[in-house]
Amino acid sequence: MARHNDIGKKGEDLAAGWLKGKGFTILDRNWRSVRCEVDIIAIRQGIYHFIEVKSGTSLLYGHPEERVSRKKIGNLMRAALAWRLRFAEPGKRVQYDVLSVSMLRDKEPEYFFIEDVYV
């Protein structure tokens, strides 16, 4: 596996643990529909959260959340719709979120959670 894939996997694992600590129940991870993917699907207080996780080990190119493009959010929303049509309870509220995980050398991971992101 390429190094960037290892970083992404570690970031998603850390993100899932962080979300659980904040009261989220993880329903799915890396759920794919055609060419779109949702990193983490969770529920908290009756709201479905479709979460894009971005990780980084350096701030050389900015914070991880700055690398989430409009196209990526659009793909997240398309995949979320496919998941909802198959698995979601009707009538539940939906949110699209970004969770940034900075894993800088010799520091504890830092999390930045942006809720309710729209294009």
C-alpha positions in Angstrom: 0.0 0.0 0.0 1.3 3.5 -0.9 2.3 5.7 2.0 -0.5 8.2 1.4 -3.0 5.3 1.6 -1.5 4.3 5.0 -1.9 7.9 6.2 -5.5 8.0 5.0 -6.3 4.7 6.7 -4.7 5.7 10.0 -6.6 9.1 9.8 -9.9 7.3 9.2 -9.3 5.0 12.1 -8.5 7.9 14.4 -11.5 9.8 13.1 -13.8 6.9 13.8 -12.5 6.6 17.4 -12.9 10.4 17.9 -16.4 10.3 16.6 -17.4 7.5 18.9 -16.0 9.5 21.8 -18.3 12.3 20.8 -21.4 10.1 20.9 -21.6 9.0 17.3 -22.6 5.5 16.3 -20.6 4.3 13.3 -22.9 2.7 10.7 -20.5 2.2 7.8 -17.0 2.9 6.7 -15.7 3.4 3.1 -19.1 2.8 1.6 -18.9 2.9 -2.2 -21.5 3.6 -4.9 -20.3 3.5 -8.5 -17.3 5.9 -8.4 -18.2 7.8 -5.2 -17.3 6.9 -1.6 -18.3 8.0 1.9 -15.5 7.6 4.4 -17.7 7.3 7.5 -21.5 7.1 7.9 -22.6 7.7 11.4 -25.7 8.6 13.4 -26.1 10.8 16.5 -29.3 12.2 18.0 -31.3 10.9 15.1 -29.3 12.6 12.5 -27.4 10.7 9.8 -23.9 12.1 9.2 -22.0 11.5 6.0 -18.4 12.3 6.7 -15.4 13.0 4.5 -12.2 12.5 6.4 -9.0 14.3 5.3 -5.7 13.5 7.0 -2.2 15.0 6.8 1.2 14.6 8.4 2.4 18.1 7.4 1.0 21.6 7.0 3.3 22.3 4.0 0.3 22.3 1.6 -2.2 23.7 4.2 -4.6 22.1 6.6 -6.2 18.8 5.5 -9.7 20.3 5.4 -8.5 22.7 2.7 -8.0 19.8 0.3 -11.7 19.0 0.2 -13.0 20.2 -3.2 -16.4 21.1 -4.4 -16.3 18.0 -6.6 -15.5 15.8 -3.6 -18.5 17.2 -1.6 -20.7 16.5 -4.7 -19.5 12.9 -4.8 -20.0 12.5 -1.1 -23.6 13.7 -1.5 -24.2 11.3 -4.5 -22.9 8.3 -2.6 -24.9 9.4 0.5 -28.1 9.5 -1.5 -27.5 5.9 -2.8 -26.8 4.7 0.8 -30.0 6.5 2.1 -32.1 4.9 -0.6 -30.9 1.5 0.5 -30.5 1.7 4.2 -31.8 4.9 5.9 -35.0 5.2 7.9 -37.3 7.7 6.1 -37.7 11.1 7.6 -34.4 11.3 9.4 -32.4 14.4 9.0 -29.1 14.2 7.0 -25.9 16.2 7.4 -22.7 16.3 5.3 -19.6 16.9 7.3 -15.8 17.1 7.0 -13.4 15.8 9.7 -9.8 16.9 9.4 -7.1 14.9 11.2 -3.7 16.5 11.5 -1.0 13.9 12.5 2.0 16.1 13.0 5.3 14.5 14.1 5.8 14.4 17.9 2.3 15.8 18.6 -1.1 14.3 19.5 -3.5 14.2 16.6 -5.6 17.3 16.2 -9.2 17.2 14.9 -11.2 19.8 13.2 -14.9 19.0 12.6 -16.9 21.0 10.1 -20.6 20.2 10.3 -23.3 20.8 7.7 -21.1 21.4 4.7 -22.9 22.3 1.4 -21.7 23.1 -2.1 
